[in-house]
Structure formats: C-alpha cells, structure tokens
Amino acid sequence: MNIQNVAVIGAGTMGNGIAQVVSTPGYRVWINDINEEILEKAKASISASLDRIIRKGKINADDKREILGRITFMPELKEALKDADVVIEAVLENLELKKQLFGKLDTFCKPKAILASNTSQFSITAIASGVADPSRVIGMHWFNPPVIMKLIEIVRGLETSDETVEQIRQFAASVGKEVVVCRDSQGFISTRVLVALRLECYRLLEEGVATKEDIDKTLRLAFGHPMGQFELADLSGLDIEVPICEALAKVYGERYRPPQALLQLVAAGRIGRKSGNGWYDYDV
C-alpha cells in the first residue's frame, strides 16, 4: 500500500504533535476531535511549534505554510477517515473508549487502512477485538513530545500481520523516527521500564533516603536523563500515572502498586504542571 493520507484521532498534546510530524515530510493529515475548541488549540499549538523551528533556522515561513496547508482540522470523524491509509488513535488512555473507537474505525475506514493505537499500555489484541480484520491493527506508541522524541514503539497484537508491521516500520522511518518492536504485553517495553524506575524513586523519597530534588539531580547528572522522574511525572500528569500503575499491578503484582504519597497528591488535585502543583510547585 502506498501511504499518502493519514488521520490522527485526538487533537491533544500527543495528537497535534503527531500530526505536525507526519505533515512535515509531505503526508496529508486529517486531525479529528469531538471538541472544536481543542481543534483550535491544536492548530495554534502546531503553529507555535513551527515558529520555534523557524527561529532555529531549520525551516522557513514558506515551509510552515506548506506544512499547515497539508493539515485539515476536522470535527466530523467519518469525514476525517474516508481517505486515510493510516489512522493513528491518540485519545484518552481508557480501554473501553479505544475499543469503541476502533469499532467505528472499522466501519468508516477503507478495508486496507492500517489502524494504529498510540496507547502506552493497553493490549493491542484487546483494542482490536471489535475489528473484523485484526491483522491491520497495531500499536504505534509515540513519545512526548512527538516533535522531538525520536522513538516509536511498535506493538504487534496477537493477529497483527507481518505486512502491517513492515508498513508501519517504513512509515515511521519516512517521518524521521526510529522504531523498536515488541509483542503485545501489558506496558510493552517503555512503560514497564519507566514505571519501575519511577516507583523506585518514590520509594527512596518515602524511605527518607534522599530528597526528591537530589533524586532528580542524580538521574540528570549521573545517568544523563534530561529530567528527573519527579519532574517528568509532573510534566505527564500524576492523574494519568495512577491508572497506569494500577493496570500494571494487576498483571505483574505489588512492585507496580501506586504508593500512598502519589495517591494523596492526586486526591488533593495536585496532578502536576497542568494544575500548577504536583511533586513540585509551578507558576501558572
């Protein structure tokens, strides 16, 4: 299949970043969201991101116009999907929501269109359970922010075909990304490793071994991480982290159980940068 048209479902931080990345090398992109205000924010976010790239001298104003010109902001799902060769789902991390959406994708998309989920944890086999041909369903886990992060984690569901895996490999390479491939397992590679590391950092704090500032500093300076785990947790959102931990704990046991300190922060509404406070306090 010659991939030319891509639909991105969900226009939040991940969705609009994915749309920008995919449009840049020349693909036509339809980005869909049920909330038109979110679509407007997505357009503004992509424009601002492209302005930053212009200031770095990597593109010019004409390039920006062309990239934006290839993106259609579409509130109607069926219309966004009708010409798509690849669909990338980037909606909330809710398994039932994703399964329902993939049922609609199966109805509205071309029979040969590849249906990819950006989930960071849920079973691709489960997401594909309502699709008539699950061989075309695959995990395509991007990392935040998609414009900067180089990796895409490809997840092969139980019935994902070799052809689908290879097409997504080639597509990822064409938008400047590198890939790893794993089988369908709760948390895949990245989320299992990241959450295990983060929970160990939380244990160090709870045990009084060190302050969160010094734990974060250790990760940055000893291991070259761009951010410490407390900083990164605040950036991604503590409210998102709790259900991920709980889902992993159901499969792998107590080592992934969310600690009381994390649960208390979320209960208090301290969910990270988006609320103005989490593990740290922020100016909003």
N, C-alpha and C positions, 0 to 999 in steps of 0.2 A: 504494500500500500504506500502511495506517495502522500506523505503528510503535508498538508498545506494550511488547514484550518483547525484551530484549537479553541475549545470552550473551557473557561475556568468558572466553576460554580462556587460562589462565595467570594465577596469583594473586600473582606477584612485585610488585616496586615499581610497574611500569607498569600491570599488570593490576588491582591493587587500587585504584590511583588513578583509572583509567578507570571502574571500577565505581562508585566514590563519586560521580564527576562525573555519570555517567549516571543514577544513582538520585536525585540531589538534586532535579531538576525533576519527578520523578514516574514515570519508567520503572521497570518491574520488571526486575531484573537477576539472572541466574544466573551466578555466577563459579565456574569449574571449574579444578581442578588435580589431577594424579595423586597428589600428596603432600598428605595430610590435615594434616600439621604446617604446611605452607606456607599452607593454607587458614585454619588457626587464627591464624597470624601475620598474614595478610591482614585478618582480622576485627579483631584488636587494632590494627592499623595504621590502619584506617579509623576505628575508634572514637576513637583518639588524635587523628587529624586533625580529626575533627568537634569534639572537645573544644577544640582550638585555635581553631576557627572560632567556637565559643560564647564563648570568652574575648574574642574580638574584637568580640562583640556582633552578629554577622551572622545567627546562628540561635540558637534556644533548645533546652532539653533535650527538649521535645516534638518539635521538628523532627528532632533527632538520632534519636530513637526511630523516627520515621516513615521516615527515610532508611535506617537499618539494617534496618527491617522490610520494605523492598522488595528487599533483597539476600538471595539464597539461596546458601549456600556448599555446592557440590555436587561430590563427588569422582567421580561417575559421568558420563562425557561424554555418552552418549546421552540421559540424563535431563535434563542441563543444556541440551541443544539442542532438545528436542522442540517447544517453543512459541516459539522465537526467531524474531523478524522480522529482526533484525540480529545477526550474530556478529562479534565483534572478537577476532581472534587476537593474543595478546601473549606468545608462547612465546619460547624462546631463538632468537638470530639464527643459525639453521642452515637452509640452504635445503632440504635433504632432509627434515629434520624437518617443516618447514612444508608441503612438498608432500604428505607422508604424511598430515599432519593434515587438509589441505583435502580429500583423498580421503575421509576419514571424515566431514567436514562435509557433503560432497556426498551421502553415504549417509544420514546421520541427520537432516539439516535438512529443513524444508519446501521444496518446489520453488522458491518465490518468495523465500525468505530471502536477504538480501544477506550475502555472505561477505567480510569486510574484514580485511586484514592490517595490523598495526602495524609492519611491517618498516621500518627506516630506510634500507635499501639494496638489497634483493633485488628482482629483476624480478617484477612482479605477473603478467606473462604466463607466466613460468615456474611461479610458485606455482599459477596457475590451470590448468596443463596437465593435471591429473588430474581436473578438474571437468567434468561433462557439459555444463553451460551456463556457460561462462566470462564471459558478459555480466554475470553477477551478482557477479563477483569484482572487488574494488577495493582500492587501498591507502588506508589511513586512518592516517597516521603522526602519533601524538601526541608531545608533548614532555614531558620530565621536569623538574619534577613535574607530572603532568596536572592536578592540582587548581589549580595556579597559572598555568601557561603557557596563553596564550590561543589559540595557533595549532594548527590541524590541517592537515597537508599531504595533500591528496587526490591519489592517483596513478591515472591511467587506464591500465589494461592495454590490450593490442592489441585485445581484443574486449569491453572493458567498455562497457556501453551508456550512452547519454545519460541514460536514465531512472535508472540506478543512480547515476550521478554527481550528478544533481539531488536524489535522495532522501537521499544522504549529505550534500550541502550543507545541506539543510533540517534534517536530524537534528543536524548539528554546531551549527547556529545555535540549535537548541532547547535544547542543553545549554550555551549561553553561549560558544561558540567561534567564531573567525573562520577562514576557510579560504583556502588557495591551491591551485591545480590545476596539475598538470604531467603530461606524458606519461611513459611507462614508460622510464626511463633510469637506469643504474646510479648510485645515490647521490641521485637526484632533485635537488631544489634545495638543501635544507638541509644534507645530509651532504656533498655536494661542496664547498659554500662553507665549512662548518665545518672539515672536514679540511684543506683547502688553507690556511686561516688558521692552524690549529694546527701544521701541519708547518712553516710559515714561522717560527712562534715557536720551534719546536725547532731550526731551522737557526740562528736568531740566538743561541741558547744554545751550540750546538756550535761556532759560529764565534768565540765569545768576545766577541760584540758587547755583551752585557749579561747580568746575572744573571736567573734565572727570576723572582725577586721583582720586579725592575724591569720586566721584560717584562709580567708580570701587572698591575703597577701602571699601566703605560702604557695597557693595554686598559681598565682600570676608569675611570681619570681622564680620559684623552684622548678615548675613544670611548664612554664611558657603559656599558660592559659590566658586568653585575652581578658577574661573576667573570672572572679571567684564564684563559687557556687551560690553563696547567699545573694550576691549581686545578680547573677544570672536568673535565679529563682524569682527575684523581684521583677526582672525585666519580662519574663514569660508569663508571670501571674501565679500566685500561690493557689488561687481557686481552681486553676487548671491542673495543678500538681497533685492535689489531694485525690481526685478520682483516678488519676494515672497510677498512683501508689496503691490505691485500694484494688484496682484491677490486677496489677502485678502480684499483689499479696495473695489474691485468690488462687493464682496459679503456682507461685513459687514460695509462698509461705511468709513467715514472720519477718524475714530480712527486708521485705519491702513495705512493712506496715508503716503508715504515716505517723510520725511522732506527735506527742501531745502539744509541743510548742508550735508546730505547724498548724495543727487543728485549731488551737486557740487563736492564732493570728487570723485565720480565715473566719472564724466565728465572730471576731471583733471587727470584721470588714477591712482588716489590714492586708490587702491582697497584692501589694507591690506598687510599681510605678503608676499604674493606672488609677490607684486610689490615693496616691500621694504618700503612702507608707506601707511597709511590709517588714522585712528584717531591718531595713534602713528607712529613714525619713527622707522625703524628696520635696522640692519646691514644685508646686503645680499651679 
